[in-house]
């Protein structure tokens, strides 16, 4: 009887403690409000910030606004006493000066395109290595036993071996992640083998060759990228099938012939082909001012404070429209002014909790990323050069567009109560459960997992800053409202933001972060990158 009594008493204490913890969380979640969101967003998505394009004055204004807010909240500047983390972004002026195959000079925009590269080089090769699809899967490997170091390589840049509607790699009618849209997996593999030059065959270019204008210049903004460290990777030149056939002429086969042979047999057709390839290219790098903004809240538990939860959003957008446009400013209120607003609100809520003696046990890093619209540049550089070791980073909660109703929900009953959740279970089933429990207990949003699939054609899992954490094995959740008619258009303005919905979604992130930062154990990584 006494044992039963003690057991029941202990259960009562635990239940009471949980109830008190929930009550405390709810108290500070109320700080995340529509009114505060409106205040912040009306400033950072105003015309005065000129669309916050990376490297432009508007982005610099946004970075300082966020840093000033972090400072006012008492967050620590952990980048050598600063809130700014320099990201070495450059504009890359790349030009192919000449490109000749078997004595025939090729024409830029007709016979090839080159969208960027690094370094300056003169190439004079006597053969090329055809490497099929450039795939290195366990059950199909174009590069097995093939040495391409210092060689000119040519590969089919899209698709994978398919026979009777089934992929050789997956064994189903679904393609693998080697060939889903926007995937860099095969190109990264090829570049890791240190080739001299990469010729990527496109099978979808219109008749007459690639579209013109693919090389830097021609009135278009120069592309931005991270300044490369160490040896420059091989330049990629895109060629149509006609140019590829010219290069492969001495093999007696066309690209179509080789592709058909691969698909039919399900085995690589990699081979070296005699061909004279002479090329010359040069690069000029122009430094661009770019910074991530970091605000750090130390944890209160001596045993857990070295572990950190990252809450991230990108503050940059796409800048101004061309001169003469009716509406010049791409304000980016939803993309991603809404997420930037959310991390400032969450920082205020957690900072107030800490001042009141209820600070999180683990540390929290509030991370405003730059250059997301230029290719996830800020988060890529941070995760490659973390201020806090990634081994100590328990998760990244990334917020990118939470202020609108996506096109899939327009006109649906109760449409203003949803959020897309992406990636929560891909690396950690623990993290997924934490997110689900927080929603079930507090916000009761409709969590939509429609895009929670690496193979989804929209590729949202790969298209925001969380991905750079995920590829390093850090569990992530990406919160997203879906695209709408004003996505990347001047119509993405503050007047169209649903502030109560923005605040409710941000509260879901707060509750999830609260549970993660105060849990006894960090989420177990039990999935694949």
PyMOL commands that set and color helices and strands:
alter all, ss='L'
color gray80, all
select helices_A, chain A and resi 2-29+34-44+47-52+57-73+185-192+241-247+249-251+255-265+333-355+372-374+377-384+390-392+407-409+415-417+429-443+460-462+466-470+494-496+499-518
alter helices_A, ss='H'
color red, helices_A
select strands_A, chain A and resi 84-86+89-101+104-105+121-130+152-156+162-163+166-167+197-202+223-226+235-240+271-288+291-297+308-314+363-369+393-399+418-422+446-448+476-480
alter strands_A, ss='S'
color yellow, strands_A
deselect
rebuild
show_as cartoon
